[in-house]
Amino acid sequence: MPVVLDGAVLDPDFGIEVVTDAHALNAQLGSFQDGPVAELGDLLVWFSHHSDQRNYNAAMYILSTLITNFAGHGFEMQGMSHGRESFACELLDSLYPDPVENPFG
């Protein structure tokens, strides 16, 4: 799915799937002590960290928007981090390590 960011057409490596096996996903998410509980029919949005920086940034904007505006729950398996709006803010803050340049800070 192409995305326009700063006037450039990007193609971040992400997808959307419907949860068809909530038990398996919840078992995987069980590593979070207070982690989310997936239900049959929930939407799972994923993306690859192997994208270049601009595509990564586009994916972070998309995921943060989905979490914030649609009461989503984000998680990152490698870093074992997760959450709702505060997690979305962390995703955006990761794009701008210098607080002076951070338009969200």
HELIX and SHEET records of a PDB file:
HELIX    1   1 ALA A   22  LEU A   29  1                                   8    
HELIX    2   2 GLN A   53  ASN A   69  1                                  17    
HELIX    3   3 GLU A   85  LEU A   95  1                                  11    
SHEET    1   A 2 VAL A   3  LEU A   5  0                                        
SHEET    2   A 2 ALA A   8  LEU A  10 -1                                        
SHEET    1   B 2 PHE A  14  VAL A  18  0                                        
SHEET    2   B 2 LEU A  43  PHE A  47 -1                                        
SHEET    1   C 2 GLY A  74  GLU A  76  0                                        
SHEET    2   C 2 SER A  81  GLY A  83 -1                                        
END                                                                             
